[in-house]
Amino acid sequence: MATSEILQDKEAGAGMHPKRLLLVLMMISISMIFAAYTSAYIVRREEGNWLEFDLPAGLLYTSVIIALSSLTMQWAWFSARKDEVRRAQIGVALTFILGFVFLVGQWNVWGDLVANKIHFGGVDANPSGSFLYVLTGVHGFHLITGLIFLLIVLRKSLNYQVHSRQMLSIGNATIYWHFLGALWLYLYLFLLLNH
């Protein structure tokens, strides 16, 4: 293994690895986006003309799925740290599958909304429905970026580039995946309490 590959996982000097720093900055900007959306949700709801409707039950199911995927991702990270490469591969693959199932569940939630005549836009649309589509859709977009990240880590692990001496990629993927899970749970609780 080349020295540059070993250094890739280490923090340079007293600072943070540039890829980790980029990830942290990205998570801060995503948090700011959702803080703005949820603030706008509260302000707009207080203005009136707000349709009250029951949240689709699928949101609870997808919340359970994303919590499970966080467990499988953490298992993958622990496995990589112990040089159990095969288990790390299985953990990342399971996380990817659960993430995909989460997206399918969210798509089905949108189908339930349409079936109940709650639309994103158009003559029949109401801001309460539109906000629900935006919050779940923007989170879904970021989850797709997480799935791409997982595929990259899975490819690296299949090439034995993920183990106790090369933890940066799986470490970043784990941090980002937990962030996405926590963000979703925040959104779900926000919607439960403010809907």
C-alpha positions in Angstrom: 0.0 0.0 0.0 1.4 3.4 -1.0 2.1 6.0 1.7 -0.4 8.4 0.0 -3.2 5.9 0.4 -2.5 5.5 4.1 -2.3 9.3 4.5 -5.7 9.6 2.7 -7.5 8.3 5.8 -5.5 10.3 8.4 -6.2 13.8 9.5 -3.6 16.2 8.2 -1.8 17.8 11.1 -4.2 19.2 13.6 -6.9 19.7 11.0 -9.6 17.6 9.5 -9.3 15.6 6.3 -10.5 17.8 3.4 -13.2 15.2 2.4 -14.5 15.1 6.0 -14.5 18.9 6.1 -16.5 19.1 2.8 -19.0 16.6 4.3 -19.4 18.7 7.4 -20.0 21.8 5.4 -22.4 20.0 3.1 -24.4 18.8 6.2 -24.5 22.3 7.6 -25.9 23.7 4.4 -28.5 20.9 4.1 -29.5 21.6 7.7 -29.9 25.3 6.9 -32.1 24.4 3.9 -34.4 22.3 6.1 -34.5 24.9 8.9 -35.7 27.4 6.3 -38.3 25.1 4.9 -39.7 24.2 8.3 -39.7 27.8 9.4 -41.6 28.7 6.2 -44.0 25.9 6.9 -44.9 27.4 10.4 -45.2 30.9 9.1 -47.4 29.9 6.1 -49.6 27.7 8.3 -50.4 30.7 10.5 -51.5 32.8 7.5 -54.6 30.6 7.1 -56.0 28.7 4.1 -54.3 25.6 5.4 -55.9 22.2 4.6 -55.8 19.8 7.5 -55.4 16.2 6.5 -54.1 13.0 8.1 -50.5 12.2 7.3 -50.2 9.0 5.3 -49.3 5.9 7.4 -46.5 5.2 5.1 -44.4 7.9 6.7 -44.3 5.9 9.9 -43.2 2.8 8.0 -40.4 4.7 6.1 -39.3 6.1 9.4 -38.8 2.6 10.8 -36.9 1.6 7.6 -34.5 4.5 7.8 -33.8 3.8 11.5 -33.0 0.2 10.6 -30.7 1.3 7.8 -28.8 3.4 10.3 -28.2 0.3 12.3 -26.9 -1.7 9.3 -24.6 1.2 8.3 -23.2 1.3 11.8 -22.6 -2.4 11.8 -20.8 -2.0 8.4 -18.5 0.6 10.0 -17.7 -1.5 13.1 -17.0 -4.5 10.8 -14.6 -2.5 8.7 -12.8 -1.2 11.8 -12.3 -4.9 12.8 -11.1 -5.8 9.3 -14.2 -8.0 8.8 -14.4 -6.9 5.2 -17.2 -9.3 4.1 -19.4 -8.2 6.9 -18.7 -4.6 6.0 -19.7 -5.3 2.4 -23.0 -7.0 3.6 -23.7 -4.1 5.9 -23.3 -1.5 3.2 -25.3 -3.6 0.8 -28.1 -3.9 3.3 -28.1 -0.2 4.0 -28.3 0.5 0.3 -31.3 -1.9 0.0 -33.1 -0.4 3.0 -32.4 3.1 1.6 -33.9 2.1 -1.7 -37.0 0.6 0.1 -37.3 3.9 1.9 -37.5 5.8 -1.4 -40.1 3.3 -2.8 -42.1 3.9 0.4 -41.9 7.6 0.0 -43.0 7.3 -3.6 -46.0 5.3 -2.3 -46.7 8.0 0.2 -46.9 10.5 -2.7 -49.3 8.1 -4.4 -51.5 8.0 -1.3 -51.5 11.8 -1.2 -52.6 12.0 -4.9 -55.3 9.4 -4.2 -56.6 11.6 -1.4 -56.6 14.6 -3.8 -53.7 16.3 -2.1 -51.6 17.7 -4.9 -48.3 19.5 -5.2 -49.5 22.3 -7.5 -52.4 23.3 -9.7 -55.9 24.6 -9.1 -56.7 21.9 -6.4 -53.4 22.3 -4.5 -53.1 23.7 -1.0 -49.9 24.9 0.7 -50.1 22.2 3.4 -49.8 19.5 0.7 -47.2 21.4 -1.3 -45.0 21.7 1.8 -45.3 18.0 2.4 -44.2 17.2 -1.1 -41.3 19.6 -0.9 -40.0 18.4 2.5 -40.2 14.7 1.5 -38.9 15.3 -2.0 -35.9 17.4 -1.1 -35.0 14.8 1.6 -35.5 12.1 -1.0 -33.1 13.8 -3.3 -30.4 13.9 -0.6 -31.1 10.3 0.2 -30.3 9.5 -3.5 -27.0 11.2 -3.0 -26.4 9.0 0.0 -27.2 5.9 -2.1 -24.6 6.9 -4.6 -22.1 7.4 -1.8 -23.0 3.9 -0.6 -22.4 2.4 -4.0 -18.9 4.0 -4.1 -18.1 2.6 -0.7 -19.4 -0.8 -1.7 -17.2 -0.8 -4.8 -14.2 0.2 -2.7 -15.0 -2.5 -0.2 -15.2 -5.1 -2.9 -11.7 -4.0 -4.0 -10.6 -4.4 -0.4 -10.0 -0.6 -0.1 -12.2 -0.4 3.1 -10.6 -1.8 6.3 -9.1 -0.7 9.6 -6.4 1.3 7.8 -8.7 2.9 5.2 -11.8 4.1 7.1 -12.3 7.5 5.5 -14.8 6.5 2.9 -16.9 4.3 5.1 -16.6 6.8 7.9 -17.9 9.6 5.8 -20.7 7.4 4.4 -21.7 6.4 7.9 -21.7 10.0 9.2 -23.8 11.2 6.2 -26.2 8.2 6.4 -26.8 8.9 10.1 -27.3 12.5 9.3 -29.9 11.7 6.7 -31.7 9.4 9.1 -31.7 12.0 11.9 -32.9 14.6 9.4 -35.8 12.4 8.4 -36.8 11.6 12.0 -36.7 15.4 12.7 -39.0 16.0 9.6 -41.4 13.2 10.6 -41.7 14.5 14.2 -42.0 18.1 12.9 -44.9 17.0 10.7 -46.6 15.1 13.4 -46.4 18.0 15.8 -47.2 20.8 13.3 -49.7 19.1 11.0 
